[in-house]
Amino acid sequence: MSTRANDDDDADVDESMTMRARLGATASTLLSQGAEARVFATTFLNRDCVCKQRFRKKYRLRALDEKLTRTRVNGEARALV
């Protein structure tokens, strides 16, 4: 028997795998998992890299979660530049 939460988890994992495949990333190794994201070591365009996969918080309203995630990703991108 499948629950809605499990279906959402499967969709999140499938989406991240599809995204990495589209970007040309190879198999990845989980480095760490926290409350906000999973961090993987992988290769991209024949270079070692780190991939951070944020996952949805099911207890938040979807619109709020998307806005918080977008804001945090943008902040991390600015910090890298």
Stockholm file with secondary structure:
# STOCKHOLM 1.0

chainA/1-81         MSTRANDDDDADVDESMTMRARLGATASTLLSQGAEARVFATTFLNRDCVCKQRFRKKYRLRALDEKLTRTRVNGEARALV
#=GR chainA/1-81 SS CCCHHHHHHHHHHHHHHHHHHHTTBCCCEEEEECSSEEEEEEEETTEEEEEEEECCCTTSCHHHHHHHHHHHHHHHHHHHC
#=GC SS_cons        CCCHHHHHHHHHHHHHHHHHHHTTBCCCEEEEECSSEEEEEEEETTEEEEEEEECCCTTSCHHHHHHHHHHHHHHHHHHHC
//
